[in-house]
């Protein structure tokens, strides 16, 4: 599998290109801005985008969906919950947007927990991981997890925006991330790569997870 991460400005958000070496077909995850750089990465790798996935509907993860979709003809998929929340989520962040969000047309497919995504020889499993937003998703493949804004190196996603819930977010990590092997690479929506094992042993939110979920420890 070919994996390339691209940190896009102005949000310093990590988009990912996952490519199948045999068919040269690719999945683009979370194209949040700078569509020209996403398209250039596909060209550089000799890949054809067949599918665009979004972990959630915040502007920094969906802002370039429309131009990438138009340029590649790729299908688009995300959770119905977060797609339905796009307007309210965008309104809440309007004060930080450099320009209005281009319209995001209806996805070609709505994703649910446990769905399998297959492009060429690539297979990703959809994980429903609410807490950062109401319909946040993560994508698990062989040895990797695309975590969106669920989990970062040494931290977790914010939960103070529309649909955020710290207990729910940590339950998502407990139930969907921690069962994965320790060697699983976690490729987050912001910041550097980490592993499930590193976060299990070092992430202070995970170490205090039970107390936070129970309400004993407030964030």
C-alpha positions in Angstrom: 0.0 0.0 0.0 1.1 3.5 -0.8 0.5 6.1 1.9 1.2 9.8 1.6 0.2 12.4 4.2 -0.1 16.0 3.1 -0.3 18.8 5.7 -2.6 21.4 4.2 -2.7 25.1 5.0 -4.2 27.2 6.5 -5.4 24.7 9.1 -2.3 22.4 9.2 -4.7 19.5 8.6 -3.4 16.1 7.5 -5.0 14.7 4.4 -4.0 11.2 3.3 -3.7 9.4 0.0 -3.9 5.6 0.2 -2.9 3.9 -3.0 -3.1 0.4 -4.3 0.2 -0.6 -5.9 -1.4 -3.1 -8.3 -4.2 -1.1 -9.8 -2.9 2.4 -9.0 -6.3 3.3 -7.7 -6.4 5.5 -4.6 -8.5 6.8 -1.7 -8.2 10.4 -0.6 -9.1 11.0 3.0 -10.0 14.4 4.4 -9.0 16.9 1.7 -9.5 20.0 3.8 -7.8 22.7 1.6 -5.3 23.3 -1.1 -6.8 20.9 -3.7 -4.0 21.6 -6.1 -1.6 19.9 -3.7 -3.8 16.9 -3.3 -4.1 16.5 -7.0 -0.3 17.0 -7.5 0.4 14.2 -5.0 -1.9 11.9 -6.9 -0.1 12.7 -10.1 3.3 12.3 -8.5 2.4 8.8 -7.2 0.8 7.9 -10.5 -2.5 7.2 -8.8 -6.1 7.7 -9.8 -8.5 8.8 -7.1 -11.6 6.6 -7.0 -13.0 7.6 -3.6 -12.9 10.5 -1.2 -13.6 9.8 2.4 -14.2 12.3 5.2 -13.8 11.5 8.9 -16.1 14.4 9.8 -17.7 17.6 8.6 -15.4 20.3 10.0 -14.2 22.8 7.4 -10.6 21.8 7.8 -11.4 18.3 6.7 -14.0 18.8 3.9 -13.0 22.2 2.5 -11.5 20.8 -0.7 -13.9 17.9 -1.3 -15.7 19.7 -4.1 -12.7 20.7 -6.3 -11.0 17.3 -5.8 -14.3 15.5 -6.6 -14.8 17.6 -9.8 -11.2 17.1 -10.9 -11.0 13.4 -10.4 -14.5 12.1 -10.8 -14.0 10.2 -7.5 -17.0 9.1 -5.5 -17.5 10.7 -2.1 -18.5 9.0 1.2 -18.9 10.1 4.8 -21.4 9.6 7.7 -25.0 10.8 7.2 -25.0 12.3 10.6 -22.1 14.6 9.9 -23.2 15.5 6.4 -26.5 16.6 7.8 -24.6 18.8 10.3 -22.4 20.6 7.8 -24.4 23.8 7.8 -24.4 24.2 11.6 -20.8 23.1 11.9 -19.7 25.6 9.2 -21.7 28.4 10.8 -20.0 27.8 14.1 -16.6 28.3 12.5 -17.5 31.1 10.0 -15.3 33.6 11.9 -12.2 31.7 11.1 -12.8 30.8 7.5 -10.6 32.6 5.0 -13.4 32.2 2.4 -16.9 30.7 2.3 -17.1 27.0 2.2 -17.9 25.8 -1.4 -21.1 23.8 -1.5 -20.6 20.1 -0.6 -22.9 18.0 -2.8 -24.6 14.9 -1.3 -22.3 11.9 -0.8 -22.5 9.0 -3.2 -22.5 6.7 -0.2 -23.2 7.1 3.5 -21.0 5.1 5.8 -21.9 3.2 9.0 -19.9 1.3 11.6 -18.5 -1.9 10.3 -18.8 -1.1 6.6 -15.9 -2.3 4.4 -14.4 0.0 1.8 -12.6 -1.8 -1.0 -10.6 -0.1 -3.7 -8.4 -2.4 -5.8 -6.6 -4.5 -3.2 -7.1 -1.9 -0.4 -9.6 -2.6 2.3 -10.6 -0.2 5.1 -13.1 -0.9 7.9 -15.3 2.0 9.0 -15.4 2.7 12.7 -18.1 4.9 14.2 -16.2 7.1 16.7 -18.4 10.0 17.9 -17.3 12.5 20.5 -15.4 15.1 18.4 -18.6 15.4 16.3 -21.8 13.5 16.4 -21.0 11.4 13.4 -17.2 11.2 13.4 -15.7 8.2 11.7 -12.2 6.6 11.7 -10.9 4.1 9.1 -8.8 1.0 10.0 -6.7 -0.8 7.4 -3.9 -3.3 7.6 -1.5 -1.9 10.3 -3.0 1.7 10.1 -5.7 3.8 11.6 -6.8 7.1 10.0 -8.1 8.7 13.2 -9.3 12.1 12.0 -9.7 14.3 15.1 -10.4 11.5 17.5 -6.9 10.8 18.7 -3.6 12.7 18.3 -0.1 12.0 19.6 -0.3 12.7 23.3 -3.8 14.2 23.1 -7.4 13.8 21.9 -9.7 15.8 19.7 -11.5 18.9 21.0 -15.0 18.5 22.3 -16.2 22.1 22.8 -17.7 22.5 19.3 -21.2 21.4 18.2 -21.7 17.7 18.8 -18.6 17.3 21.0 -18.7 15.1 24.1 -15.6 14.2 26.1 -17.0 11.0 27.6 -18.3 9.8 24.3 -15.0 10.6 22.6 -13.0 8.5 25.1 -15.6 5.7 24.9 -14.9 5.7 21.1 -11.2 5.4 21.8 -11.7 2.7 24.4 -14.1 0.6 22.2 -12.7 1.1 18.7 -9.0 2.1 19.0 -7.5 0.3 22.0 -8.5 -3.2 20.7 -6.2 -2.6 17.7 -2.7 -4.1 17.9 -0.1 -1.8 19.6 1.9 -1.6 16.4 -1.0 0.0 14.5 0.1 3.3 13.1 -2.3 6.1 14.0 -2.4 8.8 11.3 -4.2 11.7 12.8 -6.0 14.7 11.4 -3.3 17.0 12.9 0.2 16.5 14.1 2.7 13.6 13.9 2.2 9.9 13.4 1.9 7.8 16.5 0.9 4.2 17.4 -1.8 2.6 19.4 0.8 1.2 21.8 2.4 4.6 22.4 -0.9 6.2 23.2 -2.0 3.4 25.4 1.2 3.8 27.5 1.6 7.6 27.4 -1.5 9.5 26.6 -2.7 11.1 29.8 -6.3 11.2 28.6 -6.3 7.4 28.0 -4.5 6.8 31.3 -7.3 8.6 33.1 -10.0 7.3 30.7 -12.1 5.4 33.3 -12.3 8.3 35.7 -13.2 10.7 32.9 -15.9 8.5 31.5 -17.4 7.9 34.9 -17.5 11.6 35.6 -15.1 11.4 38.5 -12.5 13.5 36.7 -13.7 16.5 34.8 -12.0 18.0 31.7 
